[in-house]
Structures are given as C-alpha cells and as structure tokens.
C-alpha cells in the first residue's frame, strides 16, 4: 500500500529520523510539537509503516563503541550469479547492507562481527562460484555518519553548501555487562506503535519505564547509542538515487577534504578507507537524492568546492538487504 505524503507526514518523518523523544509518551510529544492529536500521529506512523516508507523505529548503536569489527566489502560477481551470491551473503546476521551497484565491482555490502570475530574469515565464506574479485575496505577514519532524509526540502532549490558543523565522534572504553547486553538487545527491537511504547520494552526486561529511558539516555550520553530513530526505505520515501561517491584525495589533504565534505547536509556518511593497486579511491561519501541528476549535481558542486576532480559515483541499482546491525546475538553467528 502506497500513500500520498502530505506536509504533516513529511514533518513527522523528519522528527522520527533525528529527534525521536525519549519520554513515556513520545508520540504525544511529537503531536504537541506539530499541534495535532496523539492518536493522529500514531495513526499516521502506522500508515507510513504499512506503506513501507518506515522500516523500523529503534536504537542505533555505535559499532566501534561496542567493540564490534566491521568493514565495507566490494565484490565483482558474474552478473548471472549475483542474486545467488547476494542471497548467501544476506544469510549472515552481521551483514546489514547489501547493494548491487553499476560498476565492475557490482556487489557492495557491510559486515560486522563480534569482538572475538574475524572479518576476513567471515568474508571468505562468501567466495562462492561467480565471485571474480573482492576488496575488504574497513574504516580508516570516520568523518561523519548519520542518514537523515530531509522530507521537507526542495532539492531543486536547496543550496549545495557546507553548512553543517561536523560533530566529533566520541569514543569511550565501554565494556558491556550482561545487563547492558540485555538492554541493548531489547533496544534493537522495533517499537510497538502505542501510546507508551517504552513500557512494553521495559516490562519485557522487568524494569520501570524510567529506568529503561535512563539507560538509553546514558548510552547516548557516552556515544554508545548514536540515537533512537526511524529508518526509512529510501526509494519508497522518494530518494531513488543512492550514490556512493568515491574520491582520490592526496594524502596530505585527506583530513581537510574529509571534514569539508562531511559538512555538507546532503552527505550522510563520510569515511576514509584503504586503497588497492586497482582501486585508488580513499575517501567515500554517501548522498541520497531524488534523482541521479541531482546527485551528480551535488557531486559536481562538492568537487569544485574542495578542488578534487578525481571521483566516481557508484549508484545502487538493486537493494538486496538493508537493516541495522543486531548486536549481542552471538548464537546467530554460527552460520553454516
């Protein structure tokens, strides 16, 4: 079921993505902000989920803060085998994103493994018939992370300028206790669309709602939880161009360029990654736009601003998997 989004729907989606209230009645807080009823907000959020615009609403944790190991992996797969290879990769619980892109390296996925795991070992599971080449591309430096699709912005009129302040990425030495793991497992679950959704989660843990909310705020304050938010299906929300822009940046300029590109509101992710003899790209930015033309225009504007002309845009042509990493589900890592 698809619905026609009005201005109120779009305003709700913006709040859900970035400013979900950590209160007893979050939908009431959103309703008061938008001057509508709580029941109207809940009804609209339900419709947005039923129309497959909202995937889920839950906590987003920092992979590194939880000491998980992760990497982006690029594979070159024979086109006739790509669906079969993607299916096997998707079975792994640590694989959260898996896209076909319009390039010789046509399959790109992210994988995370527990602290005791080994990314290379897990990736070798996927060297199936039809895989021609692959590259493991861990994060060397993170400049920005956080998808926020601005549902209210007019892309045709929106200026492409570096207007955002790039926040420092907080790192803490966090050792999860068994209690922490119980809380984090629960916070990863999609919330119920009821007036007091956190009471459902708290009751499953046998704690008060206040204790549950306090734990979430604590995880957020130390950077373990990046935020509690909705994740949208980009294409269904109208952002059909998922462009991974890869750049060749001189070593002495990479931090400067990385932070400058990260300050563009159109950029959701900005990473430095290692290079390979056949792959000289060392900086990656993600841009989600309503069309390829808009994405290409954004890339061109950014290129002119930072003075880097060597870049390529890899557009996704098919989404095989997209979900959040699920942490502390160790038993599921025994993939056959």
C-alpha atoms as one frame of an Amber mdcrd trajectory, in Angstrom:
protein
   0.000   0.000   0.000   1.390   3.387  -1.027   0.121   6.653   0.400   0.403
  10.212  -0.829   2.527  12.092   1.677   1.287  15.479   2.840   3.281  18.141
   4.667   2.381  16.723   8.083   3.546  13.228   7.100   6.850  14.689   5.934
   7.294  16.700   9.126   6.627  13.553  11.189   9.213  11.601   9.193  11.841
  14.274   9.796  11.269  14.167  13.557  11.234  10.360  13.670  14.581  10.178
  11.891  16.527  12.501  14.157  14.617  13.766  17.172  12.522  10.866  18.469
  11.538  11.865  22.035  12.818   9.568  24.782   9.787  10.073  27.022   6.945
   7.963  28.383   4.643   9.124  25.574   6.859  10.051  22.614   4.017  10.321
  20.126   2.274  12.821  22.407   5.462  14.918  22.465   5.555  14.869  18.651
   1.827  15.703  18.497   2.249  18.714  20.780   5.130  19.966  18.668   3.081
  19.694  15.472  -0.197  20.851  17.051  -2.185  17.689  16.276  -3.565  14.829
  18.375  -1.519  11.930  19.708  -3.883   9.456  18.020  -3.375  11.234  14.693
   0.397  10.857  14.997   0.141   7.148  15.863  -2.318   6.563  13.020  -0.067
   8.291  10.519   3.056   6.452  11.693   1.183   3.153  11.326   0.175   4.122
   7.781   3.775   5.080   6.978   4.930   1.653   8.153   2.190  -0.176   6.277
   3.151   1.700   3.118   6.768   0.513   3.578   8.194   4.002   3.975   9.279
   3.391   7.580  11.257   0.190   8.063  11.561   0.293  11.840  11.939   2.568
  14.843  14.616   1.546  17.325  18.063   2.332  18.709  21.130   2.916  16.531
  24.316   1.832  18.286  27.928   2.688  17.525  29.622  -0.440  16.189  33.103
   0.573  17.348  31.936   1.630  20.807  30.592  -1.905  21.272  33.986  -3.226
  20.080  32.496  -4.938  17.060  34.687  -5.152  13.958  33.236  -4.030  10.656
  34.096  -3.350   7.040  32.665  -2.446   3.700  33.257  -5.214   1.173  33.256
  -4.789  -2.602  32.859  -7.804  -4.846  32.975  -8.329  -8.562  30.434 -11.043
  -9.326  29.429 -12.549 -12.639  26.039 -10.928 -13.388  24.330 -14.293 -13.848
  25.385 -15.281 -10.311  24.813 -12.065  -8.412  21.404 -12.976  -6.947  22.656
 -16.348  -5.672  25.779 -14.808  -4.129  23.766 -11.962  -2.585  21.324 -14.466
  -1.076  24.114 -16.360   0.677  25.702 -13.141   1.933  22.351 -11.932   3.281
  22.057 -15.039   5.455  24.882 -13.779   7.640  23.487 -11.914  10.690  26.356
  -9.422  10.613  25.510  -8.235   7.097  23.312  -5.164   7.352  23.517  -3.518
   3.900  23.902  -5.241   0.553  23.538  -3.408  -2.772  24.134  -4.050  -6.436
  25.966  -1.044  -7.940  26.648  -0.042 -11.524  30.339  -0.913 -11.685  32.705
  -3.830 -12.324  32.670  -4.159  -8.525  28.938  -4.695  -8.601  28.124  -6.058
  -5.145  28.785  -3.937  -2.041  27.907  -4.987   1.470  28.768  -4.110   5.059
  29.573  -6.719   7.657  30.110  -6.541  11.410  31.352  -9.311  13.688  31.580
  -9.583  17.493  34.817  -8.608  19.285  36.126 -12.174  19.119  35.269 -12.490
  15.399  37.378 -12.048  12.286  36.030 -10.087   9.308  38.379 -11.734   6.786
  37.343 -15.188   7.953  33.659 -14.334   7.586  34.122 -12.779   4.139  35.862
 -15.935   2.905  32.565 -17.730   3.462  31.209 -15.713   0.550  33.851 -16.619
  -2.035  31.313 -18.621  -3.972  31.092 -19.652  -7.595  30.833 -16.483  -9.679
  32.889 -14.217  -7.416  35.710 -12.821  -9.551  37.444 -10.408  -7.145  36.833
  -8.743  -3.812  38.204  -5.991  -1.581  37.813  -5.572   2.173  37.559  -1.871
   2.982  37.499  -1.171   6.728  37.106   2.366   8.042  40.462   4.088   8.448
  38.865   7.308   9.689  35.238   8.284  10.205  34.317  11.895   9.474  30.522
  11.623   9.560  27.755   9.070   9.949  24.015   9.566  10.105  21.335   9.279
   7.422  18.716  11.990   7.541  16.466  12.265   4.519  15.030  15.773   4.580
  11.444  15.097   3.586  10.510  18.783   3.543  13.388  20.172   1.492  13.012
  21.128  -2.160  16.160  19.681  -3.724  15.844  21.876  -6.787  16.113  24.987
  -4.631  18.348  23.677  -1.844  21.836  25.133  -1.933  24.741  22.717  -2.009
  26.909  24.321   0.640  28.981  23.038   3.607  26.680  24.399   6.295  26.737
  21.674   8.956  29.043  21.621  11.932  30.827  18.277  11.930  30.485  16.751
  15.373  33.426  14.938  16.891  32.967  11.187  17.096  33.009  10.283  20.767
  34.941   7.194  21.752  34.601   5.570  25.159  36.081   2.415  26.605  32.775
   0.623  27.084  32.661  -2.940  28.370  29.157  -4.319  28.115  27.950  -6.207
  31.169  25.347  -8.928  30.861  22.780  -6.359  31.962  23.938  -3.977  29.229
  23.584  -6.741  26.657  20.014  -7.431  27.823  19.125  -3.760  27.468  20.819
  -3.385  24.098  19.104  -6.484  22.698  15.763  -5.004  23.725  16.508  -1.522
  22.384  17.241  -3.045  18.967  13.637  -4.232  18.659  11.159  -2.259  16.581
   8.854  -0.417  18.987   5.128  -1.023  19.223   3.052   1.849  17.869   1.102
   2.506  21.052   0.852   5.483  23.396   3.536   4.198  25.739   5.838   2.062
  23.578   8.732   2.051  26.035   6.545   0.496  28.730   6.278  -2.606  26.519
  10.064  -2.850  26.280  10.597  -2.109  29.975   8.113  -4.777  31.031   9.922
  -7.403  28.959  13.080  -6.557  30.910  11.283  -6.368  34.245  12.297  -2.744
  34.904  10.465   0.556  35.191   9.979   2.806  32.187  12.075   5.474  33.919
  14.942   3.003  34.387  14.703   1.961  30.737  14.721   5.552  29.485  17.563
   6.454  31.848  19.649   3.621  30.407  19.000   4.829  26.861  19.950   8.389
  27.734  23.111   7.106  29.407  24.137   5.094  26.334  23.506   8.162  24.202
  25.488  10.468  26.504  28.618   8.292  26.227  28.272   7.701  22.478  27.377
   4.011  22.672  23.906   4.739  21.275  24.080   7.264  18.465  20.351   7.940
  18.518  16.902   6.373  18.716  15.205   6.877  15.385  13.234   5.639  12.423
  14.985   4.185   9.426  13.251   4.784   6.101  13.140   2.885   2.856  14.896
   5.441   0.681  13.223   4.611  -2.596   9.723   4.492  -1.138  10.385   7.847
   0.519  11.230   9.311  -2.888  15.048   9.197  -2.681  15.671   6.878  -5.595
  19.323   7.829  -6.255  21.641   6.180  -3.744  25.047   7.486  -4.805  28.319
   6.362  -3.264  30.842   8.982  -4.360  34.414   7.725  -4.161  37.277  10.219
  -4.322  41.022  10.139  -4.956  42.458  12.634  -2.475  46.152  13.413  -1.943
  47.371  12.016   1.362  48.321  15.443   2.729  44.809  16.798   2.081  42.583
  13.910   3.057  41.591  15.107   6.545  40.840  18.610   5.319  38.754  17.322
   2.405  37.064  14.687   4.570  35.846  17.196   7.133  34.790  19.694   4.443
  32.729  17.097   2.573  31.248  15.865   5.845  29.909  19.374   6.498  27.517
  19.136   3.532  23.970  18.353   4.752  23.460  16.240   1.611  26.223  13.864
   2.782  25.081  11.187   5.228  28.340   9.225   5.554  31.960  10.209   5.030
  34.803   7.730   5.545  38.438   7.238   4.723  39.177   3.688   3.540  42.293
   1.832   2.324  43.333   1.688  -1.327  44.254  -1.261  -3.540  46.543  -1.361
  -6.607  43.490  -1.439  -8.877  41.364   0.798  -6.625  42.920   4.202  -5.777
  39.837   5.729  -4.098  40.485   6.616  -0.462  37.513   8.801   0.545  33.842
   7.801   0.433  30.739   9.969   0.723  27.118   8.818   0.570  24.457  11.026
  -0.984  20.756  10.147  -1.228  18.829  12.233  -3.753  15.521  12.177  -5.584
  17.227  11.680  -8.959  20.596  10.814 -10.465  20.806  14.261 -11.995  20.502
  15.888  -8.571  23.105  13.529  -7.097  25.510  14.253  -9.955  24.956  17.984
  -9.486  25.708  17.696  -5.757  28.911  15.783  -6.503  29.976  18.396  -9.040
  29.397  21.252  -6.586  31.348  19.453  -3.863  34.169  18.667  -6.283  34.517
  22.326  -7.207  34.433  23.394  -3.555  37.203  21.053  -2.368  39.223  21.157
  -5.588  39.179  17.378  -6.159  38.297  16.325  -9.690  39.107  12.622  -9.457
  35.875  10.997  -8.324  33.349   8.403  -9.448  29.709   7.901  -8.447  28.536
   4.332  -7.953  24.746   4.252  -7.991  22.859   1.374  -6.434  20.659  -0.447
  -8.920  19.211  -3.035  -6.570  18.866  -3.387  -2.817  19.371  -6.936  -1.569
  19.392  -6.143   2.145  19.180  -3.109   4.392  18.712  -3.266   8.132  20.526
  -2.357  11.309  23.297  -4.447  12.758  21.960  -6.627  15.580  24.351  -6.787
  18.495  24.901  -9.459  21.166  23.146 -12.195  19.246  26.247 -14.386  19.325
  24.479 -17.670  18.697  23.369 -16.449  15.283  26.975 -16.079  14.118  27.344
 -19.820  13.707  26.418 -19.528  10.033  26.632 -22.764   8.047
